[in-house]
Amino acid sequence: MTVGHIYYHIRFHTRYFNYINRKALKLYQAASQSPSPYTQNAVSELKEEGIYTDDIKNLCQDQNMLAQLIDDANALLNQHSQDPIQENQLRPAKIRGIGRNIKNACLPESFVKFFLSDEVLDIVNSYNGMFSRLNYVDTWRSVSAASDDLFYDTEIWHRDHEEMKIIKVFMYLSNVDEATGPFTFIKGTHLQGKMGHTHPANPPLGVLFDEQQIAEFTKPENPEQSSVIICTGKSGTVIFSDTTGIHKGGRTSSALRTVLVAFYASEAGVDQHTYRLPENIDPNTLSPATKYALHL
């Protein structure tokens, strides 16, 4: 075992994990109150299956939020619409609005209002049992690929690598059917699920799966039920998922697909990013959970 393996084993598999997250645990306990029935239902499904889906109208009181998110996402994406697309990619061609490996990018106002809202953070923090960091957030536009182009066929089934427990929140900003790259998840394969300990992720390493391995995970106990959840939906569909569970994104072979993604983890999570607030949002008006998520 290398020094790196020993370090990450201690970081994620010993009491040092709670030490790293001592502030998050303390703040969560101090702010703790009975979750709403909505939050309880969402967290219950997340713990049982690893995924929960709904419409933004049921999650957000601001009925104009979806339109604001679409406008802000398009403004980011349009800045990169002419960027060259690399050839011979294994994943679908994807335009990123903010991108990775950035420092202190400024978040659009609507991203802050939705992804750091009490409603979203209550679900995320209740699932994690502590305050959580906003590890990463962006908007993606998947570009359609030719049907015979194998390089753009599909994203590989995998477990994410950043944490032992992760919440990703996806929101579709366009209608997504089976031809436009739906998020696909095998329920019960997250760490807390009944299949979570079979080939688990070992941060900072994820796990990739071939189709033969996937067949073993997807044998239904009841032949009339499938463990594979293909998340098609209209614009405004929101997906909460623990992506330590086995999942993939799909290739879009027809219309463009635009999606928002936010990724939450504990202080121990690897590959964290930091973001700035827009100037018109006063940090003093934010909740303790939001401030913690943004490292404020």
C-alpha positions as CSV (number, residue, x, y, z in Angstrom):
1,M,0.0,0.0,0.0
2,T,1.4,3.4,-1.0
3,V,1.6,6.5,1.2
4,G,-1.3,7.9,-0.9
5,H,-3.5,4.9,-0.3
6,I,-2.7,5.0,3.5
7,Y,-3.6,8.8,3.6
8,Y,-6.9,8.4,1.8
9,H,-7.8,5.3,3.9
10,I,-7.3,7.3,7.0
11,R,-9.2,10.3,5.6
12,F,-12.3,8.4,4.6
13,H,-12.4,5.2,6.7
14,T,-11.4,6.3,10.3
15,R,-12.5,8.8,12.9
16,Y,-10.3,11.4,11.1
17,F,-13.2,11.8,8.7
18,N,-15.4,13.2,11.5
19,Y,-12.4,15.3,12.7
20,I,-12.1,16.9,9.3
21,N,-15.9,17.6,9.3
22,R,-16.2,18.7,12.9
23,K,-17.3,22.2,12.0
24,A,-19.9,20.9,9.5
25,L,-21.3,18.5,12.1
26,K,-21.4,21.2,14.8
27,L,-23.1,23.7,12.6
28,Y,-25.6,21.2,11.4
29,Q,-26.5,20.1,14.9
30,A,-26.9,23.8,16.0
31,A,-29.2,24.6,13.0
32,S,-31.0,21.3,13.2
33,Q,-34.8,21.4,13.2
34,S,-37.5,18.9,12.1
35,P,-37.3,18.6,8.3
36,S,-40.4,19.2,6.3
37,P,-42.4,16.3,5.1
38,Y,-41.1,17.0,1.6
39,T,-37.5,16.8,2.7
40,Q,-38.2,13.7,4.7
41,N,-39.7,12.0,1.7
42,A,-36.8,13.0,-0.6
43,V,-34.2,11.9,1.9
44,S,-36.0,8.6,2.5
45,E,-35.9,7.8,-1.2
46,L,-32.3,8.9,-1.5
47,K,-31.3,6.6,1.3
48,E,-33.3,3.7,-0.1
49,E,-32.7,3.9,-3.8
50,G,-29.9,6.5,-4.2
51,I,-32.0,8.8,-6.4
52,Y,-35.0,11.2,-6.1
53,T,-36.7,13.1,-9.0
54,D,-39.2,15.9,-9.1
55,D,-40.2,19.0,-10.9
56,I,-38.8,22.4,-10.0
57,K,-42.3,23.7,-9.4
58,N,-42.7,21.4,-6.4
59,L,-39.3,22.3,-5.0
60,C,-39.0,26.1,-5.5
61,Q,-41.5,28.7,-4.5
62,D,-40.2,31.2,-7.2
63,Q,-42.2,30.4,-10.3
64,N,-39.8,32.4,-12.5
65,M,-36.8,30.4,-11.3
66,L,-36.7,28.0,-14.3
67,A,-36.7,30.9,-16.8
68,Q,-33.9,32.7,-14.8
69,L,-31.8,29.5,-14.8
70,I,-32.2,29.0,-18.5
71,D,-31.2,32.6,-19.2
72,D,-28.1,32.5,-17.0
73,A,-27.1,29.1,-18.3
74,N,-27.4,30.2,-22.0
75,A,-25.4,33.4,-21.2
76,L,-22.6,31.2,-19.9
77,L,-22.8,28.6,-22.6
78,N,-22.9,31.1,-25.5
79,Q,-19.5,32.4,-24.4
80,H,-18.1,29.0,-25.4
81,S,-20.3,28.0,-28.3
82,Q,-17.5,28.4,-30.8
83,D,-14.9,26.6,-28.7
84,P,-13.3,23.7,-30.7
85,I,-14.6,20.2,-29.8
86,Q,-11.9,17.6,-29.3
87,E,-11.9,14.6,-31.6
88,N,-12.0,11.0,-30.5
89,Q,-13.7,11.6,-27.2
90,L,-15.2,8.7,-25.2
91,R,-17.8,11.0,-23.7
92,P,-20.4,13.0,-25.6
93,A,-19.2,16.3,-27.0
94,K,-20.0,18.7,-24.2
95,I,-19.8,22.5,-23.9
96,R,-19.2,23.7,-20.3
97,G,-20.5,27.1,-19.1
98,I,-18.1,27.6,-16.2
99,G,-15.6,24.7,-16.6
100,R,-13.4,22.8,-14.3
101,N,-10.0,23.8,-12.9
102,I,-11.2,27.4,-12.3
103,K,-10.6,29.5,-9.2
104,N,-13.2,31.8,-7.7
105,A,-15.6,31.9,-10.7
106,C,-18.6,34.2,-10.2
107,L,-21.8,32.3,-9.9
108,P,-24.9,33.6,-11.7
109,E,-27.6,34.9,-9.3
110,S,-30.1,32.2,-10.2
111,F,-27.5,29.4,-9.5
112,V,-27.1,30.8,-6.0
113,K,-30.8,31.2,-5.4
114,F,-31.6,27.6,-6.5
115,F,-28.6,25.4,-5.7
116,L,-28.0,27.1,-2.4
117,S,-31.6,27.5,-1.4
118,D,-32.9,26.2,1.9
119,E,-35.0,23.7,0.0
120,V,-32.1,22.1,-1.8
121,L,-29.6,22.3,1.0
122,D,-32.1,20.9,3.5
123,I,-32.2,17.7,1.4
124,V,-28.5,17.6,0.8
125,N,-27.5,18.2,4.4
126,S,-30.1,15.9,5.8
127,Y,-28.8,13.1,3.6
128,N,-25.2,13.8,4.6
129,G,-26.0,14.4,8.2
130,M,-23.9,17.6,8.2
131,F,-23.4,20.9,6.4
132,S,-22.1,20.2,2.9
133,R,-19.7,22.1,0.6
134,L,-20.7,23.1,-2.9
135,N,-17.9,21.1,-4.5
136,Y,-18.7,21.9,-8.1
137,V,-21.4,23.6,-10.2
138,D,-21.8,24.1,-13.9
139,T,-24.1,24.0,-16.9
140,W,-23.5,21.6,-19.8
141,R,-24.7,21.4,-23.3
142,S,-24.3,18.0,-25.0
143,V,-23.9,18.2,-28.7
144,S,-25.6,15.6,-30.9
145,A,-23.3,13.0,-32.5
146,A,-23.7,10.9,-35.6
147,S,-25.4,7.6,-34.9
148,D,-22.5,5.6,-36.4
149,D,-19.8,7.5,-34.5
150,L,-18.6,5.1,-31.8
151,F,-16.5,7.7,-30.0
152,Y,-19.7,9.5,-29.0
153,D,-21.7,6.3,-28.3
154,T,-22.3,6.6,-24.6
155,E,-20.6,7.5,-21.4
156,I,-19.1,4.6,-19.4
157,W,-20.9,3.2,-16.4
158,H,-19.0,4.4,-13.3
159,R,-19.0,5.4,-9.6
160,D,-17.8,8.9,-8.8
161,H,-14.5,9.2,-6.9
162,E,-14.6,12.3,-4.8
163,E,-16.3,11.0,-1.6
164,M,-17.9,8.0,0.1
165,K,-21.2,9.8,0.0
166,I,-22.0,12.4,-2.7
167,I,-25.1,14.3,-3.8
168,K,-25.4,15.6,-7.3
169,V,-28.3,17.7,-8.3
170,F,-29.2,17.8,-12.1
171,M,-31.7,20.0,-13.6
172,Y,-32.8,19.6,-17.2
173,L,-33.1,23.0,-19.0
174,S,-34.4,21.2,-22.2
175,N,-36.7,18.3,-22.7
176,V,-34.8,15.0,-22.4
177,D,-35.9,11.7,-23.9
178,E,-34.0,8.5,-24.5
179,A,-32.4,10.0,-27.7
180,T,-31.1,13.1,-25.9
181,G,-28.8,11.6,-23.3
182,P,-30.8,11.0,-20.1
183,F,-29.0,10.5,-16.8
184,T,-29.2,6.8,-16.0
185,F,-28.8,5.2,-12.6
186,I,-28.9,1.7,-11.1
187,K,-30.8,2.1,-7.9
188,G,-29.5,0.6,-4.7
189,T,-25.8,0.8,-5.8
190,H,-24.9,3.8,-3.6
191,L,-22.9,3.2,-0.5
192,Q,-26.0,3.0,1.7
193,G,-27.8,0.7,-0.8
194,K,-28.0,-3.0,-0.8
195,M,-25.5,-3.2,-3.7
196,G,-23.3,-0.4,-2.5
197,H,-20.4,-2.6,-1.2
198,T,-19.9,-4.5,-4.4
199,H,-16.9,-3.0,-6.2
200,P,-17.3,0.3,-4.2
201,A,-15.5,3.5,-5.0
202,N,-12.3,4.1,-3.1
203,P,-11.6,7.9,-3.0
204,P,-9.8,9.4,-4.7
205,L,-10.4,6.6,-7.2
206,G,-13.7,5.9,-8.8
207,V,-14.7,2.6,-10.5
208,L,-15.6,1.9,-14.1
209,F,-17.8,-1.0,-15.2
210,D,-18.2,-3.0,-18.4
211,E,-21.5,-4.3,-19.7
212,Q,-20.9,-7.8,-18.3
213,Q,-20.5,-6.4,-14.8
214,I,-23.5,-4.2,-15.2
215,A,-25.6,-7.2,-16.1
216,E,-24.9,-8.7,-12.7
217,F,-26.2,-5.5,-11.0
218,T,-29.3,-5.3,-13.1
219,K,-30.7,-8.8,-12.7
220,P,-34.1,-8.0,-11.3
221,E,-35.3,-9.8,-8.2
222,N,-38.8,-9.3,-9.7
223,P,-38.7,-9.8,-13.5
224,E,-41.4,-7.2,-13.8
225,Q,-39.2,-4.5,-12.2
226,S,-36.0,-3.0,-13.4
227,S,-33.2,-1.5,-11.2
228,V,-32.2,0.8,-14.0
229,I,-33.7,4.2,-13.8
230,I,-33.6,6.2,-17.1
231,C,-34.3,9.8,-16.2
232,T,-36.2,11.3,-19.1
233,G,-38.2,14.4,-18.4
234,K,-39.3,17.9,-19.4
235,S,-37.4,21.1,-18.8
236,G,-37.5,21.7,-15.1
237,T,-37.0,18.1,-14.1
238,V,-34.7,18.0,-11.0
239,I,-32.7,14.9,-10.1
240,F,-31.0,14.3,-6.7
241,S,-28.6,11.3,-6.8
242,D,-25.9,9.8,-4.7
243,T,-23.4,9.3,-7.5
244,T,-21.2,6.9,-5.6
245,G,-24.0,4.7,-7.1
246,I,-23.5,3.3,-10.6
247,H,-24.6,5.7,-13.3
248,K,-23.8,7.2,-16.7
249,G,-24.8,10.0,-19.0
250,G,-26.0,9.2,-22.5
251,R,-25.2,10.3,-25.9
252,T,-27.6,12.7,-27.5
253,S,-28.2,11.7,-31.1
254,S,-31.0,14.3,-31.9
255,A,-31.6,17.6,-30.2
256,L,-29.1,19.5,-28.0
257,R,-29.4,18.7,-24.3
258,T,-28.8,21.5,-21.7
259,V,-28.5,20.6,-18.1
260,L,-27.4,22.2,-14.8
261,V,-25.3,20.1,-12.4
262,A,-24.3,20.9,-8.8
263,F,-22.2,18.6,-6.7
264,Y,-22.1,18.5,-2.9
265,A,-19.7,16.7,-0.6
266,S,-18.2,17.0,2.8
267,E,-15.1,18.9,3.7
268,A,-13.1,15.7,3.2
269,G,-14.2,15.5,-0.5
270,V,-11.4,15.8,-3.1
271,D,-11.3,18.1,-6.1
272,Q,-13.2,20.9,-4.5
273,H,-13.8,24.2,-6.3
274,T,-14.6,27.6,-4.8
275,Y,-16.9,30.2,-6.2
276,R,-17.7,33.9,-5.8
277,L,-21.1,35.5,-5.2
278,P,-22.4,38.1,-7.6
279,E,-21.9,41.6,-6.4
280,N,-25.7,42.1,-5.8
281,I,-25.9,39.4,-3.2
282,D,-24.9,40.4,0.3
283,P,-23.2,37.5,2.1
284,N,-24.8,38.7,5.4
285,T,-28.2,37.8,4.1
286,L,-27.3,34.2,3.5
287,S,-28.2,31.3,5.8
288,P,-25.4,29.5,7.8
289,A,-25.8,26.5,5.5
290,T,-25.3,28.6,2.3
291,K,-22.3,30.4,3.8
292,Y,-20.7,27.1,4.7
293,A,-21.4,25.6,1.2
294,L,-19.5,28.6,-0.3
295,H,-16.6,28.6,2.2
296,L,-17.8,32.0,3.5
